[in-house]
Amino acid sequence: MKIRPIVVLYFLLLGVVASTYAETKYLTIEDAIDFALQNNSKIQSAKQALQGAGYISSAAKGKFLPGLDIVAIGAKIDQSVNFNLNDIRAALIGASVASYSEAGGTHVTQFQQSLESSIPTFEKKILDDTFVRVMATVVQPLFSGFKVSANFNLKKMEESIAQTNLDATTSFTITDVVISYFKIKLLEQVSQVQNDYLKNIQTHVLHAKKLLRNGVISKANYLKSEVALSQAHRDYEQSLRDNELAYMFFNNVIGKTDEVLYLSSAIKVLKDLKEEKYYRDKSLQNNSSLKLLYIKKDILKQKYKVYLGNMFPNLAAFGEYQLLQNKLTLVEPKWTVGINASLNIFGGCSDINEIKSAKLQIESVNSQIVDVKNLIRIGIKNFYHRCKSAKQDYQTLVSGQALAEENLKFCRVAFKAGIATSLEVVDAELACKKIKIDKAKAIFEYNNSYTNLINMCGMSPEEFKNEL
C-alpha cells in the first residue's frame, strides 16, 4: 500500500501535539459558545465600547448640575489706572480763600498755604499696571432651549447603540461558533468517508491485480482501478487540509488557548422548525439592524429638538466670589450674583435649514426601516425554506443509501466473477461515498440555515442557546 508523505506528516503533527499537551479538553457545542462569549476579541471590544459609552452617558447628567470653577488671572496693562479729582480740590481751596478774603481776612497767603497742607490730594490709584485676581464662579443652567436634555438623551442613545452592537456581535459570534463547530464535524465525517473509500478502492485494486494475473480482466480494466486509487488519495488528503483550516477558523472565533480541543458533540440536526411566523415576528421585534435604525431615528428627533431650541433664549443663574479680596480696587465688588440671558437674533438662517434637514433625515430613516423590514421577511423566508429543503434532501438520501449499498455489493460480486468492469465497481463506490457525504452536508446545511435564522431574530445568548 502506498502512503503519501502528506498523510505521514499529518499524523506526525498530531503525535507532536498529543505529546506536548497531556490532557485533551472535550468541548461540546454549548461549551464552545460559552468559551467564545468569554474570550472572543470582538465581543471584548464591544463590551469595552459599551462601558465607554456608559461613562459618557453618566457625564452628560452633570450638565444639569451647577458648574463650579476657580478662575485665576494674572495681567499687566500699559499703565496704572488713577482716579484724579485735584481740579475739584483746587476749586474748593480757591473758593475757601475767596470767602476768607471777602470776610476781611488779612493773612490770605498763609490761609491758602494752610489749606494746601491740610487738605490731602484728590488722586487715588485704582488699578496697578500689574494685578492678580482669583475668583470662584458658579453657573446653573436654567433653560437652554432643550439642548441640555437633548444632549443627555443623545448620550443615552449612543449607549443604546453600543449595547445593540454588543448584542449583534454576540449573536454573530454564536452563529460563527455553531457553524464552524459543525463545519469541523462535517469535515471530520467527510475525511472518514474518504478514508473508508480509499480503503475500499485499495482492496478493489488488490482484487483487480489477482484477476489481471489470472487473465480474467484486461489491463485497461485494471488501470481504471489504479486511476481511481490515485484520485482517492488526493481526495482524502484534501479533506485533511480542509479540516485543518476549519480548526484554525474555529479557534479564532472562540479565542482558543493552546489547549488541545476535541469537539465531542455529534453532528446532528438541530431543533425542528417552528412556524415561519414565529421567526418573522421575533426578527421584526429584535433584529439588531432594525434596532439601530430606530435608535438613529430617535437621535435625529433629539437633534431636531436641539435645532429648534436654538431659536429660544438661554438662561442661567450665576455667582462670582473674589477669593483675594485684599487685591480688589475700590470699585470692584467682593461677590456678584445674577441671571444671564442670551438669544441669537440672526444666524444666517442656519437654524431653519438645520430643522428642515433633520425632518428630511427622519423621513429617510423611515424609508430605510420599511426596506429593512422587507429584507428581513425575505431573509427569514430564505433560511426557512433552505432548512426545509435540507431536511427533505436528507430524508431522500437516507432512502437512496440502501439502494446504493445493494448495488455496490452486486458490482463487487460481479467483478470477482469477471462479468462487471472495474469502472462499474468504482462508480458504485463513488455513488455510496457521495450519498454519505451529501447526507452530512444536508445536516450541515440545515444547521447552517437554522442558525442564521435564529441570528436574524436578535435573541439574547441564553435564548439563542435554548433554540439550538
Secondary structure, 3 states (H helix, E strand, C coil): CCCCHHHHHHHHHHHHHHHHCCCEEEECHHHHHHHHHHHCHHHHHHHHHHHHHHHHHHHHHHHHCCEEEEEEEEEECCCCEEEECHHHHHHHHHHHHHHHHHCCCCCHHHHHHHHHHHCCCCEEEEECCEEEEEEEEEEEEEECCCHHHHHHHHHHHHHHHHHHHHHHHHHHHHHHHHHHHHHHHHHHHHHHHHHHHHHHHHHHHHHHHHHHHCCCCCHHHHHHHHHHHHHHHHHHHHHHHHHHHHHHHHHHHHCCCCCEEEECCCCCCCCCCCCHHHHHHHHHHHCHHHHHHHHHHHHHHHHHHHHHHCCCCEEEEEEEEECCHHHCCCCCCCEEEEEEEECCCCCCCHHHHHHHHHHHHHHHHHHHHHHHHHHHHHHHHHHHHHHHHHHHHHHHHHHHHHHHHHHHHHHHHHHHCCCCCHHHHHHHHHHHHHHHHHHHHHHHHHHHHHHHHHHHCCCCHHHHHHHC
